[in-house]
Amino acid sequence: MSTVPLNRFSAVLAICCLICAATLAEPQPAQPQLSAAEREAALKGIVRAFEEKYVFPEMRPRIVERLQAAERSGRYKTDDPLVLAERVTEDLKEVSRDKHLSLSFDPAGYAIASSSEAEDGGEEALWQRLALREHHGLTEMKVLGGNVRYLRISRFDWLTDQTGAAYDEAMRFLRDGDAVIIDIRGNGGGAHAAVRYLVSHFMDPDVLEMTFLEGSETPAQSRTLEHLPAGRMKGKPLYVLIDLSAASAAEAFAYDVQQFKLGELVGTKTVGAANNNTLLPIAPNFILSISYGRPVHPISKTNWEGVGVTPSIQASSTQALEVAHSVALERLIEKDDVSAENRAEYAWAKVAADAKLNPVTIPPAHLQRLAARYGTMRVEYRDGTLWLTRPDREPARLLSMSVDGLFAVERVDGLRVRLTGKTMELLRVGVAKPQVVPRG
């Protein structure tokens, strides 16, 4: 089985850029100036890179001409390397519409890219440290109401012989859910090996997942894996959260879900950056991001470059999770083979999910009128909200769920309270009739 060659060094440099950006709050030395000779050498290096490497040979002359025309016009005549990088990036993206093209002024990244130590594996240690500190991009797992399992993937990291084990743990967690939500909002990409490992869990083994083209090189195939320690989840209800910040490898996963009809995409359209890119050092102290290859999907015979991946369920980025959760619960409720116990649990959880989608604000004066003693319990108004105190229990905040006086009890998922003004109704998950307590 052939695998897609990965430019791991590119990923390391990208992370280095993030580290450098994080230090901007500290006092920085004076910005170095760019001499005319250095500027000319940098532009020649950029032109040479596009003439030799750019993924679309027919576009190379147009890009080169744009760069040379801008240089002749004096557009690049500046001694500020940041300004030069910004103007070159604008021109590259305007002429090509390729979102992976950019020039950045990055002395730290350039030093790593240009050193002999980088080729000897120095960047491997940096990549490994960062991947491990963020758990290989698998940054959050939790159980939502109705046993809907949630996984947040902030970046598609991949360390050979290490990341797979982290994914195995995550997949075992998801496998026990009644439905699965995978959140890749804001995920800027990473290694396709991680995408292949993830998507293999929802597909048959040894299926052509993507073909990668690189000039005259033999096309490289990515096929779904035959052995998965955590097993497969074919047919498991799957919802993937996307937004305008999801790019590159993140889009590859979303595109697979769409094209292979593995589940629903919830949110907004993605960036539209499909080409495979690498980061090249350009003297002095620049890093050029240039596309050298492109993916072709076996279903669409194309990719998402320039157009992005469109969700099947539109939702704002801020509400995509709540929308996906509500939809997942609604569809679980509608299934024919659901037990009465599970159906009641799904309905209970859906009320909470819908309350988050449509938050309710009750006027303070009305809340104050509901405060009273109810049997051995007391509802108090303070800090602009209601608090429930039960015998031998810590006070718990009541969170408004509906205009008719339904409240969630903070940190107590299986209990809700309805205050009518005359009574308190205690509702418990799985119990048909509420316990009614008169106002004291």
MITORRO-479153 format. One record per residue (C-alpha): residue in three letters; x, y, z. Coordinates in nm, 2 decimals, decimal comma. Layout:
residues N
+---------+--------+--------+--------+
! residuo !     c1 !     c2 !     c3 !
+---------+--------+--------+--------+
!     Ala !      X !      Y !      Z !
...
+---------+--------+--------+--------+
end
This chain:
residues 440
+---------+--------+--------+--------+
! residuo !     c1 !     c2 !     c3 !
+---------+--------+--------+--------+
!     Met !   0,00 !   0,00 !   0,00 !
!     Ser !   0,15 !   0,33 !  -0,10 !
!     Thr !   0,14 !   0,63 !   0,13 !
!     Val !   0,15 !   1,00 !   0,07 !
!     Pro !   0,50 !   1,15 !   0,12 !
!     Leu !   0,47 !   1,41 !   0,40 !
!     Asn !   0,69 !   1,72 !   0,42 !
!     Arg !   0,72 !   1,72 !   0,80 !
!     Phe !   0,98 !   2,00 !   0,80 !
!     Ser !   0,71 !   2,23 !   0,66 !
!     Ala !   0,49 !   2,16 !   0,95 !
!     Val !   0,77 !   2,23 !   1,20 !
!     Leu !   0,85 !   2,56 !   1,04 !
!     Ala !   0,48 !   2,66 !   1,05 !
!     Ile !   0,48 !   2,58 !   1,43 !
!     Cys !   0,80 !   2,78 !   1,47 !
!     Cys !   0,62 !   3,08 !   1,32 !
!     Leu !   0,35 !   3,04 !   1,58 !
!     Ile !   0,62 !   3,04 !   1,86 !
!     Cys !   0,78 !   3,35 !   1,72 !
!     Ala !   0,45 !   3,52 !   1,70 !
!     Ala !   0,39 !   3,44 !   2,07 !
!     Thr !   0,70 !   3,63 !   2,16 !
!     Leu !   0,60 !   3,96 !   2,00 !
!     Ala !   0,46 !   4,08 !   2,33 !
!     Glu !   0,82 !   4,09 !   2,47 !
!     Pro !   1,06 !   4,37 !   2,39 !
!     Gln !   1,20 !   4,31 !   2,04 !
!     Pro !   1,53 !   4,44 !   1,89 !
!     Ala !   1,51 !   4,70 !   1,62 !
!     Gln !   1,37 !   4,57 !   1,29 !
!     Pro !   1,66 !   4,49 !   1,05 !
!     Gln !   1,67 !   4,68 !   0,72 !
!     Leu !   1,68 !   4,52 !   0,38 !
!     Ser !   1,95 !   4,63 !   0,14 !
!     Ala !   1,88 !   4,67 !  -0,23 !
!     Ala !   2,11 !   4,37 !  -0,30 !
!     Glu !   1,93 !   4,15 !  -0,04 !
!     Arg !   1,59 !   4,25 !  -0,18 !
!     Glu !   1,70 !   4,17 !  -0,54 !
!     Ala !   1,85 !   3,83 !  -0,43 !
!     Ala !   1,53 !   3,74 !  -0,24 !
!     Leu !   1,31 !   3,82 !  -0,54 !
!     Lys !   1,53 !   3,61 !  -0,77 !
!     Gly !   1,51 !   3,32 !  -0,52 !
!     Ile !   1,13 !   3,35 !  -0,52 !
!     Val !   1,11 !   3,36 !  -0,90 !
!     Arg !   1,34 !   3,06 !  -0,93 !
!     Ala !   1,13 !   2,86 !  -0,68 !
!     Phe !   0,82 !   2,92 !  -0,89 !
!     Glu !   0,99 !   2,83 !  -1,21 !
!     Glu !   1,11 !   2,50 !  -1,07 !
!     Lys !   0,84 !   2,39 !  -0,82 !
!     Tyr !   0,50 !   2,54 !  -0,86 !
!     Val !   0,23 !   2,28 !  -0,90 !
!     Phe !   0,07 !   2,42 !  -1,21 !
!     Pro !   0,34 !   2,46 !  -1,49 !
!     Glu !   0,10 !   2,67 !  -1,70 !
!     Met !   0,07 !   2,92 !  -1,42 !
!     Arg !   0,44 !   2,96 !  -1,37 !
!     Pro !   0,50 !   3,23 !  -1,64 !
!     Arg !   0,21 !   3,44 !  -1,52 !
!     Ile !   0,33 !   3,44 !  -1,16 !
!     Val !   0,69 !   3,52 !  -1,26 !
!     Glu !   0,57 !   3,80 !  -1,49 !
!     Arg !   0,36 !   3,95 !  -1,21 !
!     Leu !   0,65 !   3,95 !  -0,97 !
!     Gln !   0,89 !   4,09 !  -1,22 !
!     Ala !   0,65 !   4,36 !  -1,33 !
!     Ala !   0,59 !   4,46 !  -0,97 !
!     Glu !   0,96 !   4,48 !  -0,92 !
!     Arg !   1,01 !   4,70 !  -1,23 !
!     Ser !   0,73 !   4,93 !  -1,12 !
!     Gly !   0,90 !   5,00 !  -0,78 !
!     Arg !   0,63 !   4,82 !  -0,58 !
!     Tyr !   0,89 !   4,62 !  -0,40 !
!     Lys !   1,13 !   4,91 !  -0,34 !
!     Thr !   1,14 !   4,91 !   0,04 !
!     Asp !   1,40 !   4,84 !   0,31 !
!     Asp !   1,13 !   4,69 !   0,54 !
!     Pro !   1,13 !   4,31 !   0,51 !
!     Leu !   0,78 !   4,29 !   0,66 !
!     Val !   0,64 !   4,53 !   0,40 !
!     Leu !   0,81 !   4,33 !   0,12 !
!     Ala !   0,67 !   4,01 !   0,25 !
!     Glu !   0,32 !   4,16 !   0,26 !
!     Arg !   0,33 !   4,30 !  -0,09 !
!     Val !   0,47 !   3,98 !  -0,25 !
!     Thr !   0,20 !   3,77 !  -0,07 !
!     Glu !  -0,07 !   4,00 !  -0,20 !
!     Asp !   0,05 !   3,97 !  -0,56 !
!     Leu !   0,10 !   3,59 !  -0,54 !
!     Lys !  -0,25 !   3,53 !  -0,41 !
!     Glu !  -0,41 !   3,78 !  -0,65 !
!     Val !  -0,26 !   3,63 !  -0,96 !
!     Ser !  -0,29 !   3,26 !  -0,86 !
!     Arg !  -0,59 !   3,25 !  -0,63 !
!     Asp !  -0,39 !   2,99 !  -0,45 !
!     Lys !  -0,44 !   3,03 !  -0,07 !
!     His !  -0,12 !   2,84 !   0,01 !
!     Leu !   0,11 !   3,10 !  -0,14 !
!     Ser !   0,27 !   3,35 !   0,09 !
!     Leu !   0,60 !   3,51 !   0,19 !
!     Ser !   0,68 !   3,57 !   0,55 !
!     Phe !   0,97 !   3,73 !   0,73 !
!     Asp !   1,07 !   3,47 !   0,98 !
!     Pro !   1,44 !   3,48 !   1,10 !
!     Ala !   1,39 !   3,19 !   1,34 !
!     Gly !   1,22 !   2,97 !   1,08 !
!     Tyr !   1,49 !   3,06 !   0,82 !
!     Ala !   1,77 !   2,97 !   1,07 !
!     Ile !   1,62 !   2,63 !   1,12 !
!     Ala !   1,55 !   2,57 !   0,75 !
!     Ser !   1,90 !   2,68 !   0,65 !
!     Ser !   2,10 !   2,49 !   0,92 !
!     Ser !   2,27 !   2,16 !   0,87 !
!     Glu !   2,11 !   2,05 !   1,21 !
!     Ala !   1,76 !   2,08 !   1,06 !
!     Glu !   1,85 !   1,80 !   0,81 !
!     Asp !   1,99 !   1,59 !   1,09 !
!     Gly !   1,66 !   1,58 !   1,28 !
!     Gly !   1,67 !   1,89 !   1,50 !
!     Glu !   1,33 !   1,99 !   1,38 !
!     Glu !   1,20 !   1,64 !   1,45 !
!     Ala !   1,25 !   1,70 !   1,82 !
!     Leu !   1,06 !   2,03 !   1,81 !
!     Trp !   0,77 !   1,88 !   1,62 !
!     Gln !   0,76 !   1,60 !   1,86 !
!     Arg !   0,76 !   1,82 !   2,17 !
!     Leu !   0,48 !   2,04 !   2,03 !
!     Ala !   0,27 !   1,75 !   1,92 !
!     Leu !   0,30 !   1,58 !   2,25 !
!     Arg !   0,22 !   1,89 !   2,45 !
!     Glu !  -0,11 !   1,93 !   2,26 !
!     His !  -0,19 !   1,55 !   2,26 !
!     His !  -0,14 !   1,52 !   1,89 !
!     Gly !  -0,40 !   1,78 !   1,82 !
!     Leu !  -0,67 !   1,58 !   2,00 !
!     Thr !  -0,74 !   1,85 !   2,25 !
!     Glu !  -1,09 !   1,78 !   2,40 !
!     Met !  -1,31 !   1,47 !   2,44 !
!     Lys !  -1,64 !   1,48 !   2,63 !
!     Val !  -1,98 !   1,31 !   2,66 !
!     Leu !  -2,27 !   1,53 !   2,56 !
!     Gly !  -2,63 !   1,47 !   2,66 !
!     Gly !  -2,79 !   1,15 !   2,51 !
!     Asn !  -2,45 !   0,98 !   2,49 !
!     Val !  -2,34 !   1,19 !   2,20 !
!     Arg !  -1,96 !   1,17 !   2,20 !
!     Tyr !  -1,75 !   1,48 !   2,11 !
!     Leu !  -1,39 !   1,51 !   1,99 !
!     Arg !  -1,21 !   1,84 !   1,92 !
!     Ile !  -0,91 !   1,82 !   1,67 !
!     Ser !  -0,72 !   2,14 !   1,67 !
!     Arg !  -0,45 !   2,03 !   1,42 !
!     Phe !  -0,38 !   1,71 !   1,23 !
!     Asp !  -0,04 !   1,62 !   1,39 !
!     Trp !   0,13 !   1,30 !   1,31 !
!     Leu !   0,43 !   1,14 !   1,47 !
!     Thr !   0,52 !   0,80 !   1,33 !
!     Asp !   0,45 !   0,51 !   1,59 !
!     Gln !   0,31 !   0,76 !   1,84 !
!     Thr !   0,01 !   0,95 !   1,71 !
!     Gly !  -0,18 !   0,64 !   1,60 !
!     Ala !  -0,20 !   0,53 !   1,97 !
!     Ala !  -0,35 !   0,86 !   2,07 !
!     Tyr !  -0,61 !   0,83 !   1,79 !
!     Asp !  -0,68 !   0,47 !   1,90 !
!     Glu !  -0,78 !   0,60 !   2,25 !
!     Ala !  -1,00 !   0,87 !   2,10 !
!     Met !  -1,17 !   0,63 !   1,86 !
!     Arg !  -1,25 !   0,38 !   2,14 !
!     Phe !  -1,41 !   0,68 !   2,33 !
!     Leu !  -1,61 !   0,78 !   2,02 !
!     Arg !  -1,71 !   0,42 !   1,94 !
!     Asp !  -1,92 !   0,38 !   2,25 !
!     Gly !  -2,13 !   0,69 !   2,17 !
!     Asp !  -2,48 !   0,68 !   2,01 !
!     Ala !  -2,36 !   0,95 !   1,77 !
!     Val !  -2,03 !   1,13 !   1,71 !
!     Ile !  -1,94 !   1,49 !   1,67 !
!     Ile !  -1,59 !   1,58 !   1,55 !
!     Asp !  -1,50 !   1,95 !   1,57 !
!     Ile !  -1,24 !   2,08 !   1,33 !
!     Arg !  -1,34 !   2,45 !   1,34 !
!     Gly !  -1,03 !   2,66 !   1,33 !
!     Asn !  -0,81 !   2,36 !   1,24 !
!     Gly !  -0,55 !   2,49 !   0,99 !
!     Gly !  -0,44 !   2,15 !   0,86 !
!     Gly !  -0,14 !   1,93 !   0,92 !
!     Ala !  -0,04 !   1,59 !   0,80 !
!     His !  -0,25 !   1,38 !   0,57 !
!     Ala !  -0,14 !   1,06 !   0,75 !
!     Ala !  -0,36 !   1,17 !   1,04 !
!     Val !  -0,66 !   1,24 !   0,81 !
!     Arg !  -0,62 !   0,89 !   0,66 !
!     Tyr !  -0,60 !   0,73 !   1,00 !
!     Leu !  -0,91 !   0,91 !   1,12 !
!     Val !  -1,13 !   0,86 !   0,81 !
!     Ser !  -1,04 !   0,49 !   0,79 !
!     His !  -1,25 !   0,43 !   1,10 !
!     Phe !  -1,56 !   0,52 !   0,91 !
!     Met !  -1,49 !   0,33 !   0,59 !
!     Asp !  -1,41 !  -0,01 !   0,45 !
!     Pro !  -1,05 !  -0,11 !   0,44 !
!     Asp !  -0,82 !  -0,06 !   0,13 !
!     Val !  -1,04 !   0,20 !  -0,04 !
!     Leu !  -0,88 !   0,47 !  -0,25 !
!     Glu !  -0,92 !   0,79 !  -0,04 !
!     Met !  -0,71 !   1,04 !  -0,23 !
!     Thr !  -0,45 !   1,06 !  -0,51 !
!     Phe !  -0,17 !   1,32 !  -0,49 !
!     Leu !  -0,01 !   1,46 !  -0,81 !
!     Glu !   0,33 !   1,63 !  -0,81 !
!     Gly !   0,46 !   1,73 !  -1,15 !
!     Ser !   0,60 !   1,44 !  -1,35 !
!     Glu !   0,63 !   1,23 !  -1,04 !
!     Thr !   0,44 !   0,90 !  -1,01 !
!     Pro !   0,10 !   0,98 !  -0,85 !
!     Ala !   0,09 !   0,88 !  -0,48 !
!     Gln !  -0,22 !   0,71 !  -0,34 !
!     Ser !  -0,37 !   0,73 !   0,00 !
!     Arg !  -0,59 !   0,43 !   0,08 !
!     Thr !  -0,79 !   0,35 !   0,39 !
!     Leu !  -0,61 !   0,13 !   0,64 !
!     Glu !  -0,68 !  -0,24 !   0,68 !
!     His !  -0,60 !  -0,28 !   1,05 !
!     Leu !  -0,74 !  -0,04 !   1,31 !
!     Pro !  -0,68 !  -0,13 !   1,68 !
!     Ala !  -0,99 !   0,05 !   1,79 !
!     Gly !  -1,21 !  -0,11 !   1,52 !
!     Arg !  -1,44 !   0,06 !   1,27 !
!     Met !  -1,75 !   0,28 !   1,32 !
!     Lys !  -1,91 !   0,24 !   0,98 !
!     Gly !  -2,27 !   0,36 !   1,00 !
!     Lys !  -2,23 !   0,55 !   1,32 !
!     Pro !  -2,41 !   0,88 !   1,30 !
!     Leu !  -2,13 !   1,13 !   1,23 !
!     Tyr !  -2,14 !   1,51 !   1,24 !
!     Val !  -1,83 !   1,72 !   1,16 !
!     Leu !  -1,82 !   2,09 !   1,26 !
!     Ile !  -1,65 !   2,32 !   1,00 !
!     Asp !  -1,60 !   2,69 !   0,95 !
!     Leu !  -1,41 !   2,95 !   0,75 !
!     Ser !  -1,10 !   2,88 !   0,95 !
!     Ala !  -1,08 !   2,51 !   0,87 !
!     Ala !  -0,82 !   2,46 !   0,60 !
!     Ser !  -0,59 !   2,22 !   0,41 !
!     Ala !  -0,58 !   1,88 !   0,58 !
!     Ala !  -0,89 !   1,97 !   0,79 !
!     Glu !  -1,07 !   2,03 !   0,46 !
!     Ala !  -0,95 !   1,70 !   0,33 !
!     Phe !  -1,13 !   1,52 !   0,62 !
!     Ala !  -1,44 !   1,73 !   0,57 !
!     Tyr !  -1,43 !   1,66 !   0,19 !
!     Asp !  -1,40 !   1,28 !   0,25 !
!     Val !  -1,71 !   1,30 !   0,48 !
!     Gln !  -1,90 !   1,48 !   0,21 !
!     Gln !  -1,79 !   1,28 !  -0,09 !
!     Phe !  -1,81 !   0,94 !   0,07 !
!     Lys !  -2,14 !   1,03 !   0,24 !
!     Leu !  -2,01 !   0,94 !   0,58 !
!     Gly !  -2,21 !   1,20 !   0,78 !
!     Glu !  -2,32 !   1,56 !   0,80 !
!     Leu !  -2,11 !   1,87 !   0,78 !
!     Val !  -2,24 !   2,14 !   1,01 !
!     Gly !  -2,13 !   2,51 !   1,01 !
!     Thr !  -2,00 !   2,74 !   0,74 !
!     Lys !  -1,80 !   2,69 !   0,42 !
!     Thr !  -1,42 !   2,62 !   0,47 !
!     Val !  -1,12 !   2,82 !   0,34 !
!     Gly !  -1,06 !   2,64 !   0,01 !
!     Ala !  -0,69 !   2,55 !   0,04 !
!     Ala !  -0,64 !   2,21 !  -0,12 !
!     Asn !  -0,29 !   2,22 !  -0,27 !
!     Asn !   0,01 !   2,05 !  -0,10 !
!     Asn !   0,26 !   2,31 !   0,01 !
!     Thr !   0,61 !   2,33 !   0,14 !
!     Leu !   0,80 !   2,61 !   0,31 !
!     Leu !   1,13 !   2,72 !   0,15 !
!     Pro !   1,40 !   2,94 !   0,30 !
!     Ile !   1,47 !   3,25 !   0,10 !
!     Ala !   1,77 !   3,46 !   0,19 !
!     Pro !   1,78 !   3,68 !   0,39 !
!     Asn !   1,54 !   3,54 !   0,66 !
!     Phe !   1,23 !   3,48 !   0,45 !
!     Ile !   1,01 !   3,17 !   0,43 !
!     Leu !   0,82 !   3,11 !   0,11 !
!     Ser !   0,51 !   2,89 !   0,11 !
!     Ile !   0,47 !   2,73 !  -0,23 !
!     Ser !   0,23 !   2,47 !  -0,36 !
!     Tyr !   0,41 !   2,17 !  -0,52 !
!     Gly !   0,13 !   1,92 !  -0,55 !
!     Arg !  -0,24 !   1,87 !  -0,55 !
!     Pro !  -0,49 !   1,61 !  -0,43 !
!     Val !  -0,76 !   1,45 !  -0,65 !
!     His !  -1,05 !   1,28 !  -0,49 !
!     Pro !  -1,17 !   0,95 !  -0,64 !
!     Ile !  -1,54 !   1,05 !  -0,62 !
!     Ser !  -1,54 !   1,41 !  -0,75 !
!     Lys !  -1,23 !   1,37 !  -0,97 !
!     Thr !  -1,12 !   1,72 !  -0,83 !
!     Asn !  -1,07 !   1,89 !  -0,50 !
!     Trp !  -1,18 !   2,19 !  -0,29 !
!     Glu !  -0,92 !   2,44 !  -0,40 !
!     Gly !  -1,06 !   2,79 !  -0,42 !
!     Val !  -1,42 !   2,68 !  -0,35 !
!     Gly !  -1,40 !   2,53 !   0,00 !
!     Val !  -1,62 !   2,26 !   0,14 !
!     Thr !  -1,99 !   2,34 !   0,18 !
!     Pro !  -2,18 !   2,22 !   0,49 !
!     Ser !  -2,49 !   2,01 !   0,45 !
!     Ile !  -2,64 !   2,19 !   0,76 !
!     Gln !  -2,58 !   2,57 !   0,77 !
!     Ala !  -2,50 !   2,71 !   1,12 !
!     Ser !  -2,29 !   2,99 !   1,25 !
!     Ser !  -1,95 !   2,89 !   1,38 !
!     Thr !  -2,05 !   2,99 !   1,73 !
!     Gln !  -2,36 !   2,76 !   1,73 !
!     Ala !  -2,25 !   2,47 !   1,51 !
!     Leu !  -2,20 !   2,24 !   1,81 !
!     Glu !  -2,54 !   2,31 !   1,96 !
!     Val !  -2,70 !   2,27 !   1,61 !
!     Ala !  -2,52 !   1,94 !   1,55 !
!     His !  -2,61 !   1,81 !   1,90 !
!     Ser !  -2,98 !   1,90 !   1,85 !
!     Val !  -3,00 !   1,74 !   1,51 !
!     Ala !  -2,82 !   1,43 !   1,63 !
!     Leu !  -3,06 !   1,39 !   1,91 !
!     Glu !  -3,37 !   1,45 !   1,69 !
!     Arg !  -3,26 !   1,18 !   1,45 !
!     Leu !  -3,18 !   0,94 !   1,73 !
!     Ile !  -3,53 !   0,99 !   1,87 !
!     Glu !  -3,68 !   0,92 !   1,53 !
!     Lys !  -3,50 !   0,58 !   1,49 !
!     Asp !  -3,74 !   0,28 !   1,49 !
!     Asp !  -3,51 !   0,05 !   1,70 !
!     Val !  -3,46 !   0,28 !   1,99 !
!     Ser !  -3,56 !   0,17 !   2,34 !
!     Ala !  -3,81 !   0,37 !   2,54 !
!     Glu !  -3,54 !   0,44 !   2,80 !
!     Asn !  -3,30 !   0,58 !   2,54 !
!     Arg !  -3,57 !   0,78 !   2,36 !
!     Ala !  -3,66 !   0,95 !   2,68 !
!     Glu !  -3,29 !   1,02 !   2,74 !
!     Tyr !  -3,25 !   1,17 !   2,39 !
!     Ala !  -3,56 !   1,39 !   2,44 !
!     Trp !  -3,44 !   1,51 !   2,78 !
!     Ala !  -3,10 !   1,61 !   2,63 !
!     Lys !  -3,26 !   1,78 !   2,33 !
!     Val !  -3,45 !   2,02 !   2,55 !
!     Ala !  -3,11 !   2,13 !   2,69 !
!     Ala !  -2,95 !   2,15 !   2,35 !
!     Asp !  -3,24 !   2,36 !   2,21 !
!     Ala !  -3,23 !   2,59 !   2,52 !
!     Lys !  -2,86 !   2,67 !   2,44 !
!     Leu !  -2,96 !   2,75 !   2,08 !
!     Asn !  -3,24 !   2,97 !   2,19 !
!     Pro !  -3,14 !   3,12 !   2,53 !
!     Val !  -3,42 !   3,26 !   2,75 !
!     Thr !  -3,39 !   3,58 !   2,96 !
!     Ile !  -3,64 !   3,62 !   3,24 !
!     Pro !  -3,68 !   3,97 !   3,39 !
!     Pro !  -3,53 !   4,00 !   3,74 !
!     Ala !  -3,87 !   4,11 !   3,89 !
!     His !  -4,03 !   3,78 !   3,77 !
!     Leu !  -3,74 !   3,58 !   3,91 !
!     Gln !  -3,78 !   3,75 !   4,25 !
!     Arg !  -4,15 !   3,65 !   4,26 !
!     Leu !  -4,05 !   3,29 !   4,22 !
!     Ala !  -3,81 !   3,29 !   4,52 !
!     Ala !  -3,97 !   3,11 !   4,81 !
!     Arg !  -3,96 !   2,80 !   5,03 !
!     Tyr !  -4,09 !   2,48 !   4,88 !
!     Gly !  -4,13 !   2,21 !   5,14 !
!     Thr !  -3,77 !   2,14 !   5,27 !
!     Met !  -3,62 !   2,33 !   4,98 !
!     Arg !  -3,56 !   2,70 !   4,92 !
!     Val !  -3,53 !   2,91 !   4,61 !
!     Glu !  -3,34 !   3,23 !   4,67 !
!     Tyr !  -3,28 !   3,53 !   4,44 !
!     Arg !  -2,93 !   3,67 !   4,44 !
!     Asp !  -2,67 !   3,79 !   4,20 !
!     Gly !  -2,94 !   3,84 !   3,94 !
!     Thr !  -3,04 !   3,47 !   3,93 !
!     Leu !  -3,22 !   3,20 !   4,12 !
!     Trp !  -3,04 !   2,95 !   4,35 !
!     Leu !  -3,18 !   2,62 !   4,47 !
!     Thr !  -3,09 !   2,49 !   4,82 !
!     Arg !  -3,18 !   2,14 !   4,92 !
!     Pro !  -3,11 !   1,97 !   5,25 !
!     Asp !  -2,75 !   1,85 !   5,29 !
!     Arg !  -2,66 !   1,98 !   4,94 !
!     Glu !  -2,46 !   2,28 !   4,82 !
!     Pro !  -2,67 !   2,56 !   4,67 !
!     Ala !  -2,70 !   2,52 !   4,29 !
!     Arg !  -2,77 !   2,79 !   4,04 !
!     Leu !  -3,10 !   2,76 !   3,83 !
!     Leu !  -3,05 !   2,82 !   3,46 !
!     Ser !  -3,35 !   2,94 !   3,26 !
!     Met !  -3,45 !   2,69 !   2,98 !
!     Ser !  -3,80 !   2,82 !   2,88 !
!     Val !  -4,03 !   3,11 !   2,94 !
!     Asp !  -4,28 !   2,89 !   3,12 !
!     Gly !  -4,04 !   2,86 !   3,42 !
!     Leu !  -3,84 !   2,55 !   3,34 !
!     Phe !  -3,48 !   2,56 !   3,49 !
!     Ala !  -3,18 !   2,34 !   3,46 !
!     Val !  -3,00 !   2,27 !   3,79 !
!     Glu !  -2,63 !   2,36 !   3,74 !
!     Arg !  -2,40 !   2,05 !   3,77 !
!     Val !  -2,70 !   1,82 !   3,82 !
!     Asp !  -2,78 !   1,69 !   3,47 !
!     Gly !  -3,06 !   1,45 !   3,57 !
!     Leu !  -3,27 !   1,71 !   3,75 !
!     Arg !  -3,48 !   2,01 !   3,63 !
!     Val !  -3,71 !   2,24 !   3,81 !
!     Arg !  -4,03 !   2,41 !   3,69 !
!     Leu !  -4,15 !   2,70 !   3,90 !
!     Thr !  -4,51 !   2,80 !   3,84 !
!     Gly !  -4,54 !   3,06 !   4,11 !
!     Lys !  -4,75 !   2,83 !   4,33 !
!     Thr !  -4,56 !   2,50 !   4,30 !
!     Met !  -4,22 !   2,36 !   4,23 !
!     Glu !  -4,21 !   2,06 !   4,00 !
!     Leu !  -3,90 !   1,84 !   4,02 !
!     Leu !  -3,84 !   1,66 !   3,69 !
!     Arg !  -3,60 !   1,37 !   3,66 !
!     Val !  -3,47 !   1,20 !   3,35 !
!     Gly !  -3,65 !   0,88 !   3,28 !
!     Val !  -3,94 !   0,96 !   3,52 !
!     Ala !  -4,27 !   1,03 !   3,35 !
!     Lys !  -4,44 !   1,23 !   3,63 !
!     Pro !  -4,28 !   1,52 !   3,81 !
!     Gln !  -4,27 !   1,55 !   4,19 !
!     Val !  -4,49 !   1,85 !   4,28 !
!     Val !  -4,40 !   2,05 !   4,59 !
!     Pro !  -4,63 !   2,34 !   4,70 !
!     Arg !  -4,50 !   2,68 !   4,77 !
!     Gly !  -4,43 !   2,71 !   5,15 !
+---------+--------+--------+--------+
end
